[in-house]
Amino acid sequence: MALHPFRFGITAPTVLSGPAWVERVRRIEQLGYSIVHVPDHFRDQLAPVPALTAAAMATTRLRVGSLVFSNDFRHPVVLAKEAATMDVLSSGRFELGLGSGWLREEYDQAGISFDAPGTRIERLTEAVSIVKGLLGGGPVTFAGRHYTITGLQGRPSPIQRPHPPILIGGGGPRTLSLAAREASIVGLVPRARRDGGGLDRGDFGEAALREKIGWVRDAAGDRFETLELHALIQAVVVTHQRMAGAEQLAERFRVGREVVLESPYALIGTVDEICETLRRRRESYGVSYLTVFDRDLETFGPVVERLAGT
């Protein structure tokens, strides 16, 4: 397995004032993180497109990306134009994260139909084809079950060619197989519950990660070696008392302590131990791109300083 260099991101869901947001993204850049991500939800957070554009304008090397745009919230033609514009305005620092949507509560609150997983993934599959076509320059003609596009030219043209890097995130075999075929970055997360009520805590362990990577490998074929594997870290605890930290997270996530200790979505221990864990997981599974939540920005900074780019 070809090992990619480590790179690290921050996902920043908190609503901030304009000056505070600028200060925050500059701090993220200063600490050596590769990218700032903004999620796509209707709750208490900045909207991703203007927030990412502002972040790009306030920094010089920090990449900006969505983690992830919910496909059902935008028509793919609109999304493609916004993605191309963000790539132009960021001077080629944009990464496009896409997902099928998973949190039923916000669908219900917004009056958007929360269709069965198969339908949402089918719609995402069509959208990915359209977005890639438009970002590639078009013109695009597409006739699917969910979308119909007729001779539309993609404008503006993004700086990154053939298009900005695409991350597709998911936890089940259909979404991860789509990511393996169509994305350059595969986002690994615990599987969402079928009822849309949250994440499946039973999907947090190392065995589940192995299964996910198997689905990716099978679907990717010869392109597997080129894929960058990404994980969204749910919690970082820097401590000399690893077992005590694991007990706290086990209670928080409502899973067993041993699950927390092995979970690819939690990091517990000293900075040295966390660095060794990440090296081991990269060697075993190929996961080299990790995003932590904004609350762990400073805590995780020493790890970024040691491992970024290595």
C-alpha positions as CSV (number, residue, x, y, z in Angstrom):
1,M,0.0,0.0,0.0
2,A,1.4,3.4,-1.0
3,L,1.4,5.7,2.1
4,H,0.3,9.3,1.7
5,P,1.9,12.0,3.8
6,F,-0.1,13.0,6.9
7,R,-2.3,16.0,6.6
8,F,-4.8,17.4,9.1
9,G,-7.9,19.5,9.2
10,I,-10.3,21.3,11.5
11,T,-14.0,21.2,11.2
12,A,-15.5,24.4,12.6
13,P,-19.2,24.4,13.2
14,T,-19.4,27.2,15.7
15,V,-21.1,30.5,14.8
16,L,-18.7,33.3,15.3
17,S,-18.6,37.0,14.4
18,G,-16.8,38.0,11.3
19,P,-13.6,39.2,13.1
20,A,-13.6,36.1,15.3
21,W,-13.9,33.8,12.3
22,V,-11.0,35.5,10.6
23,E,-8.9,35.2,13.7
24,R,-9.8,31.5,14.1
25,V,-8.9,30.4,10.5
26,R,-5.6,32.3,10.8
27,R,-4.9,30.4,14.0
28,I,-5.7,27.1,12.2
29,E,-3.2,28.1,9.5
30,Q,-0.6,29.1,12.0
31,L,-0.7,25.8,13.8
32,G,0.1,23.9,10.6
33,Y,-3.3,22.4,9.7
34,S,-3.8,21.8,6.0
35,I,-7.5,22.7,5.7
36,V,-10.5,24.2,7.5
37,H,-13.8,22.4,6.9
38,V,-17.3,23.7,7.4
39,P,-20.2,21.2,7.7
40,D,-23.5,21.6,6.0
41,H,-26.4,21.7,8.6
42,F,-29.3,24.0,9.4
43,R,-28.3,24.2,13.1
44,D,-26.3,26.9,14.9
45,Q,-23.4,27.3,12.5
46,L,-22.1,29.5,9.6
47,A,-23.3,28.6,6.1
48,P,-20.5,26.8,4.4
49,V,-20.1,28.7,1.1
50,P,-19.7,32.3,2.5
51,A,-17.7,31.0,5.5
52,L,-15.2,29.1,3.4
53,T,-14.9,32.0,1.0
54,A,-14.1,34.3,3.9
55,A,-11.6,31.8,5.3
56,A,-9.8,31.7,1.9
57,M,-9.7,35.4,1.7
58,A,-8.2,35.7,5.2
59,T,-5.4,33.1,4.7
60,T,-2.6,32.4,2.2
61,R,-2.0,28.7,2.2
62,L,-4.8,27.1,4.2
63,R,-7.1,25.0,2.1
64,V,-10.9,25.2,2.5
65,G,-13.5,22.5,2.1
66,S,-16.9,21.2,2.9
67,L,-17.3,18.3,5.2
68,V,-19.7,17.6,3.6
69,F,-22.3,19.3,1.5
70,S,-25.6,17.4,1.8
71,N,-26.7,16.6,-1.7
72,D,-30.4,17.1,-1.0
73,F,-29.9,20.7,0.0
74,R,-28.8,22.0,-3.4
75,H,-29.3,21.2,-7.0
76,P,-26.0,19.9,-8.5
77,V,-25.9,22.7,-11.1
78,V,-26.0,25.3,-8.3
79,L,-23.4,23.4,-6.3
80,A,-21.0,23.0,-9.2
81,K,-21.1,26.8,-9.9
82,E,-20.5,27.6,-6.2
83,A,-17.6,25.1,-6.0
84,A,-16.0,26.5,-9.1
85,T,-16.4,30.0,-7.7
86,M,-14.8,29.1,-4.4
87,D,-11.9,27.5,-6.2
88,V,-11.3,30.6,-8.2
89,L,-11.6,33.0,-5.2
90,S,-9.3,30.8,-3.1
91,S,-6.7,30.6,-5.9
92,G,-7.1,26.8,-6.2
93,R,-7.4,25.9,-2.5
94,F,-10.9,24.4,-2.4
95,E,-11.8,20.8,-1.7
96,L,-15.4,19.6,-2.5
97,G,-16.8,17.2,0.1
98,L,-20.1,15.5,-0.8
99,G,-22.5,13.2,1.0
100,S,-26.1,11.9,0.7
101,G,-27.4,13.5,3.9
102,W,-28.1,11.6,7.0
103,L,-29.7,13.6,9.8
104,R,-33.5,13.2,9.6
105,E,-34.4,16.0,12.1
106,E,-33.1,18.8,9.9
107,Y,-34.9,17.3,6.8
108,D,-38.1,17.3,8.7
109,Q,-37.7,20.8,10.1
110,A,-36.9,22.2,6.7
111,G,-39.7,20.3,4.9
112,I,-37.3,18.3,2.8
113,S,-38.3,14.7,2.0
114,F,-36.1,12.2,3.9
115,D,-36.1,9.4,1.3
116,A,-34.8,5.9,1.9
117,P,-31.0,5.5,1.9
118,G,-30.9,3.8,-1.5
119,T,-32.8,6.8,-3.1
120,R,-30.6,9.4,-1.5
121,I,-27.4,7.5,-2.6
122,E,-28.8,7.1,-6.1
123,R,-29.5,10.9,-6.2
124,L,-25.9,11.6,-5.0
125,T,-24.5,9.3,-7.6
126,E,-26.3,11.3,-10.4
127,A,-25.2,14.6,-8.8
128,V,-21.5,13.6,-8.6
129,S,-21.6,12.8,-12.4
130,I,-23.2,16.2,-13.1
131,V,-20.9,18.2,-10.8
132,K,-17.7,16.6,-12.2
133,G,-18.9,17.2,-15.7
134,L,-19.6,20.9,-15.1
135,L,-16.4,21.5,-13.2
136,G,-14.5,19.8,-16.1
137,G,-15.8,22.5,-18.4
138,G,-18.9,21.0,-19.9
139,P,-21.1,21.2,-21.8
140,V,-23.1,18.7,-19.9
141,T,-26.1,16.7,-21.0
142,F,-27.5,14.2,-18.5
143,A,-30.8,12.4,-18.2
144,G,-31.3,10.4,-15.0
145,R,-34.1,9.5,-12.6
146,H,-33.6,12.6,-10.5
147,Y,-31.9,15.2,-12.6
148,T,-32.0,16.3,-16.3
149,I,-29.4,18.6,-17.7
150,T,-29.3,19.8,-21.3
151,G,-26.2,21.2,-22.9
152,L,-25.2,23.3,-19.9
153,Q,-21.7,24.8,-19.9
154,G,-19.8,24.8,-16.6
155,R,-18.7,28.4,-15.7
156,P,-16.5,29.7,-14.2
157,S,-13.7,27.2,-14.8
158,P,-12.0,26.1,-11.6
159,I,-8.3,26.7,-11.2
160,Q,-7.6,23.1,-10.1
161,R,-7.8,20.7,-13.1
162,P,-9.6,18.6,-14.1
163,H,-11.6,19.8,-11.0
164,P,-11.0,20.5,-7.3
165,P,-10.4,17.4,-5.2
166,I,-13.6,15.6,-4.4
167,L,-14.2,13.9,-1.1
168,I,-17.2,11.6,-0.7
169,G,-17.9,10.6,2.8
170,G,-20.0,7.8,4.2
171,G,-20.2,4.7,6.4
172,G,-22.0,2.1,4.3
173,P,-21.0,0.0,1.3
174,R,-23.0,1.9,-1.4
175,T,-21.6,5.3,-0.5
176,L,-18.1,4.1,0.0
177,S,-18.1,2.2,-3.3
178,L,-19.3,5.4,-5.0
179,A,-16.4,7.3,-3.3
180,A,-13.9,4.6,-4.4
181,R,-15.0,4.9,-8.0
182,E,-15.5,8.7,-8.3
183,A,-13.6,10.6,-5.6
184,S,-10.0,11.3,-4.9
185,I,-10.6,11.3,-1.1
186,V,-12.7,8.7,0.7
187,G,-14.2,10.0,3.9
188,L,-14.6,7.2,6.5
189,V,-17.2,7.8,9.2
190,P,-19.4,5.5,11.4
191,R,-22.5,4.4,9.6
192,A,-25.6,6.5,10.1
193,R,-28.7,4.8,11.5
194,R,-31.3,4.0,8.9
195,D,-33.9,6.1,10.8
196,G,-31.8,9.2,10.4
197,G,-31.5,9.6,14.2
198,G,-27.8,9.8,14.4
199,L,-24.7,7.7,14.1
200,D,-24.6,3.9,14.8
201,R,-22.4,3.6,17.9
202,G,-21.9,0.0,17.1
203,D,-19.9,1.0,14.0
204,F,-17.1,2.7,15.9
205,G,-14.7,-0.2,16.2
206,E,-11.6,-1.3,14.3
207,A,-13.3,-4.3,12.7
208,A,-15.9,-1.9,11.1
209,L,-13.0,0.2,9.7
210,R,-11.4,-2.9,8.1
211,E,-14.7,-3.8,6.5
212,K,-15.2,-0.3,5.1
213,I,-11.7,-0.3,3.6
214,G,-12.4,-3.7,2.1
215,W,-15.5,-2.2,0.3
216,V,-13.4,0.7,-0.9
217,R,-10.6,-1.5,-2.2
218,D,-13.0,-3.8,-4.0
219,A,-14.8,-0.9,-5.7
220,A,-11.7,1.1,-6.5
221,G,-9.7,-1.6,-8.3
222,D,-6.5,-0.3,-9.7
223,R,-7.1,3.2,-8.5
224,F,-7.1,2.2,-4.8
225,E,-3.4,3.2,-4.4
226,T,-4.1,6.7,-5.5
227,L,-6.9,7.3,-3.1
228,E,-6.4,9.4,0.0
229,L,-8.3,7.9,3.0
230,H,-9.8,10.4,5.5
231,A,-11.3,9.9,9.0
232,L,-13.3,12.4,11.1
233,I,-12.0,12.1,14.6
234,Q,-14.8,12.5,17.1
235,A,-12.6,13.2,20.2
236,V,-9.0,13.9,21.1
237,V,-7.9,13.4,24.7
238,V,-4.2,14.1,25.5
239,T,-3.4,12.5,28.8
240,H,-0.9,10.4,30.7
241,Q,-3.9,8.4,32.1
242,R,-5.1,6.6,29.0
243,M,-7.5,4.3,30.7
244,A,-9.2,7.0,32.6
245,G,-9.6,9.0,29.4
246,A,-11.1,6.0,27.7
247,E,-13.6,5.6,30.5
248,Q,-14.7,9.2,30.1
249,L,-15.2,8.8,26.3
250,A,-16.9,5.4,26.7
251,E,-19.5,7.1,28.9
252,R,-19.9,10.0,26.5
253,F,-20.3,7.8,23.4
254,R,-22.2,5.0,25.3
255,V,-19.9,2.2,24.1
256,G,-17.4,0.0,25.9
257,R,-14.0,1.2,27.0
258,E,-12.3,-1.3,24.7
259,V,-14.2,0.0,21.7
260,V,-13.0,3.5,22.5
261,L,-9.4,2.4,22.8
262,E,-9.4,0.7,19.4
263,S,-11.7,3.1,17.6
264,P,-10.3,4.9,14.5
265,Y,-12.5,7.9,15.5
266,A,-10.9,8.6,18.9
267,L,-7.4,9.5,19.9
268,I,-6.3,9.0,23.6
269,G,-2.9,9.2,25.3
270,T,0.2,11.3,25.4
271,V,1.3,13.2,22.2
272,D,3.9,10.4,21.7
273,E,1.2,7.7,22.0
274,I,-1.2,9.5,19.7
275,C,1.6,10.0,17.0
276,E,2.4,6.3,17.2
277,T,-1.2,5.3,16.9
278,L,-1.6,7.4,13.8
279,R,1.5,5.9,12.2
280,R,0.3,2.4,13.0
281,R,-3.1,3.0,11.6
282,R,-1.6,4.6,8.4
283,E,0.6,1.5,8.0
284,S,-2.3,-0.9,8.6
285,Y,-5.1,0.9,6.8
286,G,-3.7,3.7,4.8
287,V,-5.6,6.5,6.7
288,S,-3.4,9.6,6.4
289,Y,-5.8,12.5,6.3
290,L,-7.6,13.3,9.6
291,T,-9.9,16.1,10.7
292,V,-10.6,17.0,14.3
293,F,-13.3,19.2,15.7
294,D,-12.6,22.8,16.5
295,R,-12.8,22.2,20.3
296,D,-9.6,20.0,19.9
297,L,-7.7,22.6,17.8
298,E,-5.1,23.5,20.4
299,T,-4.9,20.1,22.0
300,F,-4.1,18.4,18.7
301,G,-1.7,21.1,17.6
302,P,1.5,19.3,18.9
303,V,0.5,16.2,16.9
304,V,0.1,18.3,13.8
305,E,3.5,19.9,14.4
306,R,5.2,16.5,14.5
307,L,3.4,14.6,11.8
308,A,2.1,17.0,9.1
309,G,3.7,16.3,5.8
310,T,5.7,13.3,6.9
